[in-house]
Amino acid sequence: MEHAFRITIFEGIRLVFEKEVVGAIELGRQRKEEAGPLSMQQVGDGVRIVVAELTETSVSRQQVRIEARVDGHFLVRNLGTNSPIQLKPPRTLEPGQSWVCVGTTRIQLGSRLVCVEMVPIITSETEVTENSSVLSLQSATILPGARFGFDSDLVKSVRSAPIADQLEPMIRNLQAAIDVFQGASTTLDFYRHAVQSVVDLVGLDTGRVLLWLGDHWKLVSMATAEKLEDQTVIPYSNFVLNKVREQKRTLWQMGGGQDVSASLINVQSVVASPILNSRGDLIGVLYGDRGYGGLTAEREITRFEAMLVELLACSVASGLLRVQQEEALQAQRLRFEQFQSKKLAEQLESQPDLLKGREVDVSVLFVDIRRFSKISVDLGAATTFEWINDVMSALSECVNETDGIIVDYVGDEIMAMWGAPDLQPDHAARACTAALRMFEQIPVIHAKWKSHLPEPFAIGIGINTGPAQVGNIGSHRKFKYGPLGPTVNMASRMQGCTKYLRCPCVVSAMTRAALGPEWFTRRLCEVRVVNISQPVPLFELTNGQAINWGPLRENYEAALTAFEQREFRKAAALLGALLERYPDDGPSLVLMSRAVQALLEATDTFDPVWNMPGK
């Protein structure tokens, strides 16, 4: 489709020039041989319009050239050699520079504001002819969600009386038009408010919303003036509706136009404004009419009334966009809550940047159910499902109570994190508190299931503290908020170490360093875990309720020190005495086995670091 330019020029808020032009346009200051400002003459491949007096030297004689491009956009070039020009939306063009514009732009030249809009060239086959009774607003309908800056110069020009006083009724009408949409919450609400406002605020006989369904129009909402008799309601004009669909701008038609038929003989005037989505696609039309026999007869629709109808249509479009955005946010919130806690879902909704990876110091916990495979065989599939859900719920609640994040459930294992997204300086203590609470839940759960489980089940927990990349570690289709990195891998390996050390809860040196002296821990040994060559000191975490925990810890650590210093007989003697008092102490049994093995091997290549045999 070929295009023309609609040029409108304002002095303050007064329209002083309006013309549609085919071809290139040159704007500049008056030459001596030319008529005064706002004169127009043919030059080369287009026209020249004088926009400034001969004495207005802030504008060059050849200041701006505007030309169409084959892609439907247009180019604005600063032809001047001295002065920059200002475009709105804000853009400064230095001498010699050009800018590609889409749809419309405004150019400040001296005391005048030039508005440039690219419009389809009207033909007899597809558009309204020049002698048609159909009129249109100058500017294209604003898309919902689009951001447009205020024209500060225009605002300044209307601040002074009497202009401000004359605008007061219009402002009141605009306030009323906006207020009617505040209570709308659904698509049908917006349609009903819009058609009623067409009648009440604009003062038309009928208001309607018609949706375009691809091949026909569908009436979805209608309002009529209270005293208008049903038989006086007139059909809508397909001619105007289709013109709005083609041009996507507000149109209105006076009686006696091209669309006069027997069914529309009583139409005095109609107005229709497009309802667009954020991509510029037409959803439907807000339509109003005034009949010769109606309550508001003998008054044609004015440009101001057409602007009010467009305002209402834009309010509908913006409202529909808001509803869609709220529905999308709700769907996203539900998707977040499906995999995360409600609190985390709310945080990620309000702070979407949290999904991007960032390095944070965190504490990571892995907890695993011991002998799960055997238990599942004993219970059977259906009962195992109920039991594991009960166990996972109880353990997860320990995480939630300490403001941790459940990162993942993998079979019979839970991965949790503290320290993100909220910064928690005491994240190590929170993780350890959660671990101890988990152990407290085991006898409670077993008591509930003792008729199904012949003996208590156990859990193993590993906790590590350190830096990790935290964000969405899942995908766009399945979201998962959590940490990545060596800190996480080590926490997982430490949970595996509990099986070999015969110790229910193991924490790293980093975690232990973050705890206060009031916590009950003992140094277990140094290990090398699978795929990590650096030795790692491990500590046992307990609630300290064992009989004589202090002597147990002191004697064990003394034996460990003797072992590391190759004093195997001393280590074995200390551990023998210890096991007489604490025969079920797993770490003492393991260290005794290692001391005896070292005595038997008696090699010169002794390494006190224990290489873990598996994960």
C-alpha positions as a printed NumPy array, in Angstrom:
array([[  0.   ,   0.   ,   0.   ],
       [  1.309,   3.478,  -0.911],
       [  1.577,   6.132,   1.786],
       [  1.303,   9.878,   2.14 ],
       [  2.303,  12.285,   4.915],
       [ -0.218,  14.128,   7.056],
       [  1.452,  17.362,   8.194],
       [ -0.09 ,  19.365,  11.052],
       [  1.553,  22.498,  12.454],
       [  0.738,  24.066,  15.827],
       [  1.5  ,  27.422,  17.396],
       [  1.088,  26.709,  21.098],
       [ -2.117,  24.646,  21.17 ],
       [ -3.613,  26.318,  18.061],
       [ -3.721,  24.261,  14.868],
       [ -2.501,  26.533,  12.044],
       [ -1.787,  24.094,   9.204],
       [ -3.081,  20.66 ,   8.146],
       [ -2.384,  18.923,   4.865],
       [ -1.786,  15.469,   3.382],
       [  1.193,  15.409,   1.015],
       [  2.449,  12.755,  -1.405],
       [  6.224,  12.64 ,  -1.918],
       [  9.169,  14.102,  -0.044],
       [  8.785,  17.169,   2.185],
       [ 11.226,  19.995,   2.867],
       [ 10.732,  22.272,   5.884],
       [ 12.596,  25.526,   6.313],
       [ 12.727,  29.263,   6.931],
       [ 11.186,  31.694,   4.45 ],
       [ 13.325,  32.811,   1.509],
       [ 13.056,  36.368,   0.139],
       [ 11.139,  35.29 ,  -2.952],
       [  8.712,  33.063,  -1.029],
       [  5.387,  33.853,   0.537],
       [  5.159,  33.922,   4.331],
       [  5.052,  31.032,   6.814],
       [  2.732,  28.091,   6.119],
       [  2.961,  28.62 ,   2.365],
       [  3.617,  25.516,   0.26 ],
       [  5.088,  24.992,  -3.197],
       [  6.127,  22.104,  -5.417],
       [  9.882,  21.38 ,  -5.502],
       [ 11.666,  18.418,  -7.098],
       [ 10.16 ,  15.119,  -5.926],
       [  7.836,  16.672,  -3.357],
       [  6.828,  19.914,  -1.659],
       [  8.425,  22.629,   0.416],
       [  6.599,  24.134,   3.41 ],
       [  7.717,  27.392,   4.989],
       [  7.587,  27.017,   8.778],
       [  9.364,  30.176,   9.986],
       [  9.583,  33.892,   9.263],
       [ 12.519,  35.298,   7.245],
       [ 13.864,  36.848,  10.457],
       [ 13.611,  33.652,  12.546],
       [ 17.272,  32.691,  12.147],
       [ 17.105,  29.746,  14.577],
       [ 15.603,  27.812,  11.638],
       [ 17.683,  27.247,   8.488],
       [ 16.273,  27.968,   5.031],
       [ 16.647,  24.251,   4.302],
       [ 16.256,  22.665,   7.725],
       [ 14.479,  19.292,   7.419],
       [ 13.804,  16.731,   4.699],
       [ 11.211,  13.974,   5.188],
       [ 11.009,  11.061,   2.781],
       [  9.203,   7.714,   2.728],
       [ 11.041,   4.396,   2.734],
       [ 10.031,   1.193,   0.998],
       [  9.484,  -0.573,   4.354],
       [  6.609,   1.758,   5.289],
       [  8.707,   3.918,   7.662],
       [ 10.059,   7.367,   6.901],
       [ 13.354,   9.197,   7.237],
       [ 13.844,  12.591,   8.898],
       [ 17.139,  14.33 ,   7.961],
       [ 18.617,  17.542,   9.386],
       [ 19.692,  19.517,   6.308],
       [ 21.048,  22.411,   8.347],
       [ 24.741,  23.123,   8.863],
       [ 24.668,  24.864,  12.259],
       [ 21.78 ,  23.903,  14.514],
       [ 20.525,  20.578,  15.866],
       [ 16.792,  19.842,  15.75 ],
       [ 14.656,  18.189,  18.407],
       [ 12.318,  15.292,  17.678],
       [  9.616,  14.038,  20.001],
       [  9.763,  11.319,  21.367],
       [ 13.083,  12.824,  22.557],
       [ 15.764,  12.615,  19.909],
       [ 18.368,  15.218,  18.922],
       [ 19.497,  15.303,  15.293],
       [ 22.766,  17.106,  14.725],
       [ 23.415,  18.762,  11.332],
       [ 23.681,  16.092,   8.661],
       [ 22.167,  13.346,  10.82 ],
       [ 18.99 ,  11.411,  10.001],
       [ 16.571,   9.174,  11.889],
       [ 14.09 ,   6.481,  10.839],
       [ 10.637,   7.093,  12.294],
       [  7.731,   4.684,  12.664],
       [  4.172,   5.994,  12.4  ],
       [  4.495,   9.537,  13.793],
       [  6.971,  12.068,  15.086],
       [  7.002,  15.726,  16.155],
       [  9.641,  18.29 ,  15.237],
       [ 10.15 ,  21.583,  17.094],
       [ 11.152,  24.27 ,  14.565],
       [ 11.388,  27.714,  16.092],
       [  8.047,  28.664,  17.605],
       [  6.111,  25.994,  15.73 ],
       [  5.597,  22.283,  16.404],
       [  5.382,  20.175,  13.245],
       [  3.617,  16.803,  13.574],
       [  4.383,  14.255,  10.859],
       [  2.289,  11.133,  10.387],
       [  2.511,   8.517,   7.647],
       [ -0.968,   7.5  ,   6.421],
       [ -2.221,   5.19 ,   3.631],
       [ -2.978,   6.901,   0.342],
       [ -6.746,   6.961,  -0.009],
       [ -8.061,   5.315,  -3.208],
       [-11.578,   4.909,  -4.549],
       [-11.377,   1.126,  -4.231],
       [-10.098,   0.613,  -0.709],
       [-10.428,   3.878,   1.19 ],
       [-12.871,   6.654,   1.839],
       [-13.001,   9.224,  -0.97 ],
       [-12.358,  12.922,  -0.41 ],
       [-16.038,  13.783,  -0.679],
       [-16.992,  11.048,   1.807],
       [-18.851,  11.938,   4.969],
       [-16.389,   9.845,   7.02 ],
       [-13.949,  11.863,   9.127],
       [-11.009,  10.651,  11.206],
       [ -8.844,  11.853,  14.064],
       [ -5.43 ,  13.111,  13.011],
       [ -3.302,  10.693,  15.05 ],
       [ -3.243,   6.916,  15.039],
       [ -4.835,   5.23 ,  18.051],
       [ -2.335,   4.696,  20.867],
       [ -1.444,   1.074,  21.58 ],
       [ -2.115,  -0.206,  25.114],
       [  1.055,  -0.312,  27.173],
       [  2.879,   2.149,  24.875],
       [  4.792,   4.913,  26.645],
       [  4.495,   8.448,  25.352],
       [  6.191,  11.46 ,  26.888],
       [  4.303,  14.617,  27.802],
       [  4.806,  17.68 ,  25.651],
       [  6.051,  20.138,  28.286],
       [  5.734,  23.069,  25.861],
       [  2.066,  22.258,  25.327],
       [  1.483,  21.966,  29.08 ],
       [  3.076,  25.379,  29.674],
       [  0.881,  26.957,  27.015],
       [ -2.379,  25.938,  28.741],
       [ -1.452,  26.946,  32.283],
       [ -2.608,  30.518,  31.971],
       [ -6.227,  31.708,  32.032],
       [ -8.554,  31.893,  30.216],
       [ -7.434,  28.704,  28.384],
       [ -7.147,  26.729,  31.61 ],
       [-10.691,  27.759,  32.615],
       [-12.037,  26.661,  29.226],
       [-10.403,  23.247,  29.615],
       [-11.949,  22.536,  33.023],
       [-15.167,  20.894,  31.689],
       [-13.094,  18.677,  29.399],
       [-10.829,  17.636,  32.292],
       [-13.905,  16.769,  34.375],
       [-15.23 ,  14.591,  31.561],
       [-11.863,  12.846,  31.246],
       [-11.796,  12.184,  34.979],
       [-15.277,  10.688,  34.799],
       [-14.285,   8.543,  31.803],
       [-11.29 ,   7.163,  33.684],
       [-13.166,   6.61 ,  36.96 ],
       [-15.76 ,   4.308,  35.396],
       [-13.046,   1.744,  34.639],
       [-11.554,   1.603,  38.134],
       [-13.993,  -1.069,  39.286],
       [-13.664,  -3.26 ,  36.192],
       [-11.915,  -6.573,  36.746],
       [-13.004,  -8.812,  33.855],
       [-13.196,  -8.495,  30.082],
       [-17.003,  -8.208,  30.134],
       [-16.794,  -5.534,  32.867],
       [-14.656,  -3.353,  30.626],
       [-17.031,  -3.8  ,  27.696],
       [-20.094,  -2.964,  29.832],
       [-18.457,   0.129,  31.337],
       [-17.356,   1.301,  27.9  ],
       [-20.777,   1.105,  26.201],
       [-22.509,   2.73 ,  29.169],
       [-19.945,   5.542,  29.115],
       [-20.573,   6.114,  25.408],
       [-24.19 ,   6.815,  26.356],
       [-23.703,   8.637,  29.679],
       [-20.468,  10.571,  29.153],
       [-20.373,  11.148,  25.4  ],
       [-24.135,  11.583,  25.145],
       [-24.881,   9.191,  22.279],
       [-28.091,   7.216,  21.819],
       [-26.433,   3.804,  21.787],
       [-23.034,   2.351,  22.612],
       [-21.759,  -1.052,  21.48 ],
       [-18.652,  -3.216,  21.562],
       [-18.215,  -5.433,  18.522],
       [-15.395,  -7.971,  18.289],
       [-13.751,  -8.892,  14.987],
       [-13.647, -12.697,  14.718],
       [-11.604, -12.905,  11.534],
       [-14.467, -12.972,   9.063],
       [-17.373, -11.258,  10.801],
       [-18.334,  -8.893,  13.611],
       [-19.9  , -10.104,  16.868],
       [-21.852,  -7.825,  19.2  ],
       [-20.785,  -8.567,  22.799],
       [-22.137,  -5.584,  24.755],
       [-24.65 ,  -2.803,  24.169],
       [-26.185,   0.093,  26.084],
       [-28.92 ,   2.537,  25.113],
       [-30.135,   5.826,  26.52 ],
       [-32.682,   5.161,  29.301],
       [-35.681,   6.715,  27.56 ],
       [-34.838,   5.466,  24.092],
       [-37.544,   3.127,  22.86 ],
       [-36.362,  -0.27 ,  21.652],
       [-37.8  ,   0.196,  18.177],
       [-35.669,   3.294,  17.601],
       [-32.364,   1.405,  18.08 ],
       [-30.703,   1.315,  14.668],
       [-28.354,  -1.308,  13.169],
       [-24.619,  -0.629,  13.14 ],
       [-22.766,   0.522,  10.034],
       [-20.615,  -2.235,   8.506],
       [-19.096,   0.42 ,   6.244],
       [-17.636,   2.385,   9.181],
       [-16.633,  -0.757,  11.066],
       [-14.655,  -2.072,   8.124],
       [-12.978,   1.297,   7.598],
       [-11.862,   1.284,  11.233],
       [-10.553,  -2.263,  10.769],
       [ -8.552,  -1.184,   7.709],
       [ -7.174,   2.077,   9.09 ],
       [ -7.018,   1.303,  12.857],
       [ -7.994,   4.841,  13.735],
       [-11.098,   6.546,  15.102],
       [-13.64 ,   7.443,  12.412],
       [-17.037,   9.084,  12.483],
       [-19.645,   9.492,   9.739],
       [-22.322,  12.087,   9.229],
       [-25.737,  11.166,   7.878],
       [-26.075,  11.006,   4.118],
       [-22.72 ,   9.311,   3.549],
       [-21.881,   6.308,   1.402],
       [-23.493,   3.87 ,   3.788],
       [-27.053,   5.149,   3.561],
       [-29.466,   2.226,   3.185],
       [-33.021,   1.49 ,   4.164],
       [-31.872,   0.015,   7.474],
       [-29.724,   3.065,   8.309],
       [-32.008,   5.781,   7.07 ],
       [-32.474,   7.142,  10.611],
       [-28.745,   7.532,  11.299],
       [-27.636,  11.079,  11.865],
       [-24.034,  10.181,  12.737],
       [-21.929,   7.268,  13.997],
       [-18.489,   7.02 ,  15.601],
       [-16.201,   4.014,  15.967],
       [-12.808,   3.638,  17.643],
       [-10.509,   0.592,  17.441],
       [ -9.731,  -1.566,  20.471],
       [ -6.153,  -2.746,  19.884],
       [ -3.837,  -5.174,  21.621],
       [ -0.229,  -4.359,  22.504],
       [  0.97 ,  -5.608,  19.079],
       [ -1.375,  -3.259,  17.249],
       [ -3.806,  -6.   ,  16.161],
       [ -7.468,  -5.057,  16.148],
       [ -9.519,  -6.866,  18.8  ],
       [-12.76 ,  -5.03 ,  18.234],
       [-14.448,  -1.638,  17.961],
       [-16.192,   0.671,  20.42 ],
       [-19.142,   2.047,  18.454],
       [-21.714,   4.745,  19.123],
       [-24.452,   6.454,  17.121],
       [-26.895,   9.297,  17.209],
       [-30.183,   8.993,  15.309],
       [-32.537,  11.599,  13.921],
       [-35.274,  10.305,  16.172],
       [-33.112,   9.8  ,  19.258],
       [-32.868,  11.681,  22.506],
       [-29.935,  13.738,  21.25 ],
       [-31.318,  14.406,  17.781],
       [-30.297,  17.312,  15.555],
       [-26.71 ,  17.331,  16.808],
       [-23.942,  15.732,  14.804],
       [-20.994,  14.004,  16.485],
       [-18.143,  16.427,  17.059],
       [-14.4  ,  15.845,  16.934],
       [-14.248,  16.237,  20.71 ],
       [-16.893,  13.524,  21.183],
       [-14.947,  11.27 ,  18.828],
       [-11.862,  11.87 ,  20.984],
       [-13.841,  10.86 ,  24.087],
       [-14.922,   7.634,  22.4  ],
       [-11.291,   6.933,  21.498],
       [-10.279,   7.607,  25.1  ],
       [-12.838,   5.037,  26.244],
       [-11.637,   2.525,  23.642],
       [ -8.021,   3.04 ,  24.741],
       [ -9.098,   2.566,  28.365],
       [-10.735,  -0.734,  27.402],
       [ -7.572,  -1.829,  25.565],
       [ -5.373,  -0.859,  28.527],
       [ -7.718,  -2.624,  30.939],
       [ -7.707,  -5.807,  28.865],
       [ -3.901,  -5.686,  28.741],
       [ -3.808,  -5.281,  32.541],
       [ -6.117,  -8.28 ,  32.996],
       [ -3.918, -10.356,  30.67 ],
       [ -0.783,  -9.299,  32.556],
       [ -2.399, -10.108,  35.913],
       [ -3.502, -13.509,  34.593],
       [  0.03 , -14.143,  33.313],
       [  1.474, -13.135,  36.696],
       [ -1.013, -15.39 ,  38.472],
       [ -0.049, -18.284,  36.21 ],
       [  3.621, -17.561,  36.878],
       [  2.942, -17.355,  40.624],
       [  1.171, -20.714,  40.56 ],
       [  4.05 , -22.174,  38.568],
       [  6.5  , -20.835,  41.145],
       [  4.42 , -22.132,  44.063],
       [  4.176, -25.537,  42.406],
       [  7.908, -26.012,  42.889],
       [  8.733, -23.507,  45.65 ],
       [  7.313, -22.1  ,  48.853],
       [  4.68 , -19.364,  48.714],
       [  7.112, -16.873,  50.241],
       [  9.748, -17.574,  47.588],
       [  7.112, -17.387,  44.855],
       [  6.117, -13.911,  46.057],
       [  9.758, -12.788,  46.185],
       [ 10.504, -14.031,  42.678],
       [  7.352, -12.38 ,  41.367],
       [  8.28 ,  -8.995,  42.858],
       [ 12.015,  -9.342,  42.08 ],
       [ 12.361, -11.276,  38.778],
       [ 16.083, -10.396,  38.636],
       [ 16.596, -12.983,  41.388],
       [ 16.247, -15.624,  38.688],
       [ 19.486, -14.435,  37.13 ],
       [ 22.59 , -16.133,  38.479],
       [ 24.443, -14.259,  41.233],
       [ 27.176, -15.361,  43.641],
       [ 26.03 , -15.602,  47.263],
       [ 27.38 , -17.252,  50.406],
       [ 24.922, -19.999,  51.304],
       [ 24.572, -23.129,  53.404],
       [ 23.358, -26.209,  51.554],
       [ 21.815, -29.28 ,  53.197],
       [ 21.237, -32.741,  51.732],
       [ 19.157, -35.247,  53.701],
       [ 18.715, -38.865,  52.636],
       [ 16.472, -41.633,  54.02 ],
       [ 18.498, -44.711,  54.952],
       [ 17.448, -48.189,  53.681],
       [ 14.651, -46.67 ,  51.596],
       [ 14.722, -49.504,  49.052],
       [ 14.196, -52.177,  51.732],
       [ 11.451, -50.166,  53.418],
       [  9.616, -49.682,  50.113],
       [  9.682, -53.447,  49.51 ],
       [  8.3  , -54.103,  53.002],
       [  5.538, -51.499,  52.69 ],
       [  4.496, -51.997,  49.092],
       [  4.09 , -49.26 ,  46.474],
       [  0.824, -47.685,  47.66 ],
       [  1.783, -47.517,  51.352],
       [  5.316, -46.366,  50.501],
       [  3.764, -43.422,  48.644],
       [  1.83 , -42.336,  51.723],
       [  4.778, -42.905,  54.063],
       [  7.348, -41.022,  51.955],
       [  4.945, -38.08 ,  51.564],
       [  4.551, -37.965,  55.342],
       [  8.318, -38.095,  55.887],
       [  9.108, -35.48 ,  53.246],
       [  6.428, -33.132,  54.582],
       [  7.792, -33.347,  58.139],
       [ 11.411, -32.803,  57.032],
       [ 10.415, -29.953,  54.686],
       [  8.606, -28.197,  57.515],
       [ 11.898, -28.085,  59.421],
       [ 13.368, -26.179,  56.472],
       [ 10.413, -23.792,  56.271],
       [ 10.515, -23.1  ,  60.029],
       [ 14.092, -21.838,  59.677],
       [ 13.287, -19.746,  56.551],
       [ 15.162, -22.074,  54.224],
       [ 14.382, -22.894,  50.588],
       [ 13.472, -26.385,  49.391],
       [ 15.52 , -26.612,  46.2  ],
       [ 14.602, -30.115,  45.074],
       [ 13.201, -33.522,  45.913],
       [ 15.112, -36.376,  44.29 ],
       [ 13.642, -39.756,  45.176],
       [ 14.193, -40.174,  48.915],
       [ 16.475, -37.128,  49.192],
       [ 15.843, -33.433,  49.886],
       [ 18.127, -30.558,  48.923],
       [ 17.654, -27.291,  50.831],
       [ 19.412, -23.927,  51.007],
       [ 19.77 , -20.932,  53.339],
       [ 21.271, -17.507,  52.548],
       [ 19.255, -16.694,  49.414],
       [ 17.192, -15.067,  48.062],
       [ 17.109, -13.188,  51.409],
       [ 20.56 , -12.48 ,  52.773],
       [ 20.832, -14.398,  56.074],
       [ 24.103, -13.773,  57.959],
       [ 23.275, -16.753,  60.212],
       [ 22.468, -19.145,  57.34 ],
       [ 24.838, -21.851,  58.699],
       [ 23.114, -21.82 ,  62.094],
       [ 19.698, -21.979,  60.408],
       [ 20.741, -25.002,  58.355],
       [ 22.108, -26.784,  61.449],
       [ 18.969, -25.964,  63.436],
       [ 16.856, -27.466,  60.656],
       [ 19.02 , -30.612,  60.676],
       [ 18.617, -31.137,  64.427],
       [ 14.86 , -30.607,  64.152],
       [ 14.739, -33.247,  61.427],
       [ 16.255, -35.795,  63.802],
       [ 13.618, -34.885,  66.373],
       [ 10.898, -35.731,  63.833],
       [ 12.108, -39.282,  63.197],
       [ 10.69 , -40.914,  66.387],
       [  7.448, -38.925,  65.908],
       [  6.987, -40.252,  62.381],
       [  7.979, -43.758,  63.396],
       [  5.431, -43.776,  66.218],
       [  2.775, -42.882,  63.677],
       [  3.873, -45.668,  61.308],
       [  5.052, -48.316,  63.813],
       [  2.282, -50.703,  62.777],
       [  3.767, -50.74 ,  59.248],
       [  7.499, -50.379,  60.025],
       [  9.124, -53.13 ,  62.085],
       [ 11.996, -50.906,  63.191],
       [ 12.821, -47.161,  63.206],
       [ 14.147, -45.679,  60.002],
       [ 17.115, -43.297,  59.913],
       [ 18.348, -40.319,  57.921],
       [ 21.775, -38.978,  56.96 ],
       [ 22.484, -35.255,  56.622],
       [ 25.395, -33.331,  55.081],
       [ 25.775, -29.544,  55.38 ],
       [ 28.311, -27.318,  53.63 ],
       [ 28.771, -23.542,  53.644],
       [ 30.396, -21.392,  50.977],
       [ 29.897, -19.356,  47.803],
       [ 27.518, -20.571,  45.073],
       [ 25.825, -19.237,  41.943],
       [ 22.168, -18.887,  42.88 ],
       [ 19.283, -18.446,  40.434],
       [ 17.077, -20.487,  38.123],
       [ 19.01 , -23.757,  37.787],
       [ 16.114, -25.386,  35.928],
       [ 14.772, -24.358,  32.524],
       [ 12.207, -21.93 ,  31.108],
       [  9.682, -24.776,  31.009],
       [ 10.348, -26.169,  34.491],
       [ 11.577, -23.614,  36.951],
       [ 13.925, -24.48 ,  39.855],
       [ 15.475, -21.851,  42.12 ],
       [ 18.69 , -22.963,  43.802],
       [ 22.519, -22.996,  43.945],
       [ 25.218, -24.401,  41.672],
       [ 28.934, -24.929,  42.212],
       [ 31.541, -26.776,  44.305],
       [ 29.826, -25.847,  47.568],
       [ 26.753, -27.789,  46.458],
       [ 28.732, -30.776,  45.205],
       [ 30.64 , -31.019,  48.494],
       [ 27.41 , -30.883,  50.525],
       [ 26.092, -33.824,  48.533],
       [ 29.313, -35.805,  49.017],
       [ 29.252, -35.069,  52.765],
       [ 25.796, -36.566,  53.037],
       [ 27.273, -39.687,  51.446],
       [ 30.13 , -39.635,  53.97 ],
       [ 27.679, -40.182,  56.832],
       [ 27.229, -43.789,  55.679],
       [ 30.968, -44.555,  55.806],
       [ 31.565, -42.655,  59.051],
       [ 28.484, -44.26 ,  60.645],
       [ 27.502, -40.792,  61.775],
       [ 24.013, -39.28 ,  61.173],
       [ 25.041, -35.651,  60.525],
       [ 28.26 , -34.252,  59.053],
       [ 29.129, -30.565,  58.538],
       [ 32.128, -28.965,  56.851],
       [ 34.831, -26.855,  58.471],
       [ 33.302, -23.791,  56.757],
       [ 29.969, -24.521,  58.406],
       [ 31.57 , -25.201,  61.802],
       [ 33.527, -21.927,  61.624],
       [ 30.241, -20.05 ,  61.186],
       [ 28.76 , -21.545,  64.368],
       [ 29.249, -20.328,  67.918],
       [ 30.918, -22.251,  70.78 ],
       [ 27.539, -23.33 ,  72.124],
       [ 27.069, -25.833,  69.287],
       [ 27.933, -29.503,  69.963],
       [ 30.387, -30.771,  67.348],
       [ 33.5  , -32.934,  67.153],
       [ 36.204, -33.173,  64.499],
       [ 35.827, -36.527,  62.731],
       [ 38.668, -36.697,  60.184],
       [ 39.846, -35.356,  56.838],
       [ 38.543, -37.045,  53.691],
       [ 38.896, -36.942,  49.932],
       [ 35.544, -37.397,  48.254],
       [ 34.803, -38.641,  44.763],
       [ 35.832, -36.168,  42.017],
       [ 37.222, -33.65 ,  44.546],
       [ 40.975, -33.995,  45.239],
       [ 41.299, -31.355,  47.975],
       [ 41.147, -32.878,  51.506],
       [ 38.111, -31.746,  53.48 ],
       [ 37.881, -31.653,  57.315],
       [ 34.569, -33.061,  58.56 ],
       [ 32.741, -32.477,  61.846],
       [ 29.873, -34.289,  63.476],
       [ 26.882, -32.166,  64.517],
       [ 24.713, -33.388,  67.395],
       [ 22.243, -32.003,  69.917],
       [ 24.669, -32.794,  72.773],
       [ 22.186, -34.948,  74.645],
       [ 24.46 , -38.03 ,  74.705],
       [ 25.707, -39.   ,  78.184],
       [ 29.024, -37.293,  78.912],
       [ 29.281, -35.711,  75.437],
       [ 32.245, -33.616,  76.562],
       [ 34.527, -36.574,  77.474],
       [ 33.371, -38.457,  74.364],
       [ 34.37 , -35.571,  72.116],
       [ 37.686, -34.896,  73.921],
       [ 38.838, -38.547,  73.965],
       [ 37.828, -39.12 ,  70.338],
       [ 39.657, -36.012,  69.125],
       [ 42.733, -37.039,  71.168],
       [ 42.687, -40.456,  69.475],
       [ 42.255, -38.779,  66.053],
       [ 45.278, -36.552,  66.689],
       [ 47.387, -39.593,  67.702],
       [ 46.258, -41.399,  64.554],
       [ 47.187, -38.45 ,  62.313],
       [ 50.629, -38.311,  64.009],
       [ 51.175, -42.043,  63.213],
       [ 50.844, -43.039,  66.91 ],
       [ 48.546, -45.911,  66.016],
       [ 48.963, -47.928,  69.25 ],
       [ 48.109, -44.862,  71.339],
       [ 45.127, -44.118,  69.116],
       [ 43.92 , -47.733,  69.413],
       [ 44.313, -47.699,  73.204],
       [ 42.322, -44.453,  73.557],
       [ 39.605, -45.736,  71.247],
       [ 39.44 , -49.107,  73.068],
       [ 38.737, -47.35 ,  76.341],
       [ 36.237, -45.09 ,  74.636],
       [ 34.322, -47.966,  73.044],
       [ 33.974, -49.684,  76.42 ],
       [ 31.904, -46.69 ,  77.556],
       [ 30.254, -45.93 ,  74.152],
       [ 30.118, -49.268,  72.306],
       [ 27.718, -47.935,  69.612],
       [ 29.708, -44.809,  68.708],
       [ 30.098, -45.156,  64.94 ],
       [ 33.006, -42.735,  64.356],
       [ 35.056, -44.446,  67.131],
       [ 34.48 , -47.869,  65.564],
       [ 35.552, -46.556,  62.128],
       [ 38.679, -44.83 ,  63.475],
       [ 39.614, -47.984,  65.472],
       [ 39.376, -50.011,  62.25 ],
       [ 41.633, -47.546,  60.451],
       [ 44.192, -47.558,  63.32 ],
       [ 44.341, -51.38 ,  63.377],
       [ 44.729, -51.491,  59.594],
       [ 47.581, -48.959,  59.763],
       [ 49.327, -51.122,  62.408],
       [ 49.019, -54.212,  60.23 ],
       [ 50.224, -52.51 ,  57.037],
       [ 53.079, -50.554,  58.702],
       [ 53.933, -48.665,  55.494],
       [ 56.015, -45.525,  55.047],
       [ 53.38 , -44.03 ,  52.761],
       [ 50.75 , -43.492,  55.434],
       [ 48.209, -40.777,  54.611],
       [ 45.857, -39.714,  57.423],
       [ 43.369, -38.397,  54.848],
       [ 40.719, -41.032,  54.208],
       [ 39.736, -41.569,  50.545],
       [ 36.003, -42.15 ,  50.526],
       [ 35.188, -45.399,  48.693],
       [ 32.024, -43.986,  47.119],
       [ 29.505, -41.146,  47.003]])
